[in-house]
Amino acid sequence: MSKTITTLPPHRAPGEPPEIREPAHVPVAHVVRGGLVEGVHHGSVVVLAADGSVQFRAGDIEAAFYPRSALKPLQAVGLLRAGLPPLDDPLLALVAASHSGEERHLAGARDILALGQLTEDDLRNVPDLPYDPAVRDEWIRRGLGPTRLAQNCSGKHAAMLLTARTRGWRLDDYLDPGHPLQEELAATVADLTGRRIARVTVDGCGAPLFSVSLHGLTRAAARLATAAPGTDEGRVAHAMRTHPEMVSGSARDVARLVRAVPGLLAKDGFEGVQIAALPDGRAVGVKIADGADRARMPVTAAALAHCGVDPDVLAPFAAAPVIGGGAPVGALRATEALTSHRT
């Protein structure tokens, strides 16, 4: 039976876009310092059972929201459907990546571009420094500035260009929502989430960003995780599972989580978004209302516990230390409402 923390509006009819409204988020994480709750992060959480039913939910899982980079696995499937030429698993994982800007990521993006006789100059994403702080610091010490290749979405953009070139489409406006490439990607997102897109805007990298519901996004993650080998969904899922460092980076929490939980498919996104799905279809979706990245993983760990993932495996992800005077004096953890209703 579904467990609910807050009363939500009834589900809209299948196929309708999620409703655009202020989401009814609830407390999902507490910042505890010296035994007192110092801060509260609100958000929404959904846990799907293997049969696709809602096993647990908190907050508002049906309102329209922007998944940010958590949408990339769906876009990777859309690119394959649209004609992206075959890539090896590390490069396909990079297509779904928010990478850290390590040399392996930059080399991979160059390789994708080279397949279409393209260069970094063809990219239209926003120039940026590497995402990983250590990589970024080293980049700056070398006197390097922002580049399109270093920006964390360059793998996706390189694949968009390669797909457009393969299909004979224009390259200079490949980020226009009316471009045939973006129309095909939008159709894939609607198909995988089960709902039409509520609104289209521009993501931080410059690509079109499609608004879905947290429920729909999580349902899509489950579809990828359970897809048969050789299907477009299955190919993306396999690449992401086997090369999590290409999807994020060697020091990133998402890569460590995928390595720790056998068969897990996971992707994070800016503004506190996380999806994760197991091979049998159990899946979780998290949105932190204020966009705080520090609350994302502890809440995700609490949600995965509802899926039966071993608590000992999740322990390194379940809390973030609160520091006072250089030493831990508390922790950021999921609220009791999330941790006390596990099956």
Phi, psi and omega in degrees: 000141179292137176254134187231133177272327182224150179286128182245157174299153179297155179300141174283162182301143179305139178094336179287148177292152176298152183287137175274111182201169173289120183295143179270069181290159179229165176299128179235345179212142177245139171261110185253122178237122178057034176085000179243146176284109183270329182211157180228130173256126175268163178175193179223148183219139172226139175237124179257138174284172182298333180274004178091354179285158179279113180276326182205144174209151177218136180080218188239101185265359184250346179292150176294138175208169179260120182285351185051225187288351174294349177279346189300322176301324178292319178294326176297318175299317179299323178294320176297317178297328183278353177116015175303125180300158180303134176237153174288168188300317179300320180289323178294324175298322179294330177299327181264015192264152158245081195281164185273353181087017175290163183300325179298326179288316180295318179296321179295317178296321176298320180296319179296315179299318184297330179299334177253015184054045180246163178228175178302332180296338180280342181293149178238011176286168185279129177301143181204167171276162177304148184286320182292130184301318181293319178295320179296317180298317179295322178302314181292320178299330179278000178079020181268150179248187180298140175223162178289327181290324181285338180299141194294347180259012188295331177296317177297315181294320177299319179291325175299314179297317180297320178295315179299317179296319181298323181274355181078022179271161177297147181260329189291338181238033184295345179267358177291129180304336179272358177294142182303329177297311182292328177294322178291322177294320178298320179296322178293317178300316178296319180296312185289327180275341180084005180224148173293155182288136183279321183199152178241133176224200181244128177284172182300330181279348181106350180279155174301141180238126186257134180271128179227189172256158177297322177299312181296319179298319180291322175299320178295320178300319178295323178296319177294317185294332183258003185292149179291146176302141179094340174284163178300317178297316181294324178295316179295315181299315181297317181297318181291322180292320186274344180225059183296333178290337175282332179285331180226273180179165186295336183254009187271147183294328181294319178296319179295322179295316179297320178293328185280329185250109184304130175079004184287139170250128184212145176209134176260170177208153177304161181066033170072041180250139176211136169236151176205140183216143179262160185300338180270003177102350174295135188208155179227150174226136183228137171226119175269123191300318183273004177078009184289118182292333184295335181271345188300308186286318176302322178289322177297318178299319178296321179292319180294333176298328175296336180275359179089011177293138184306123179302328179294324177292323183278344186307318180294345183253353192277347182209151173241133184292144170258125189257137172223123181062027178086003180228154179296131177233010181174196182202154170262120182223161172297149180294160179299330179301328178276326187268345185262000183245026183285149179274000000 
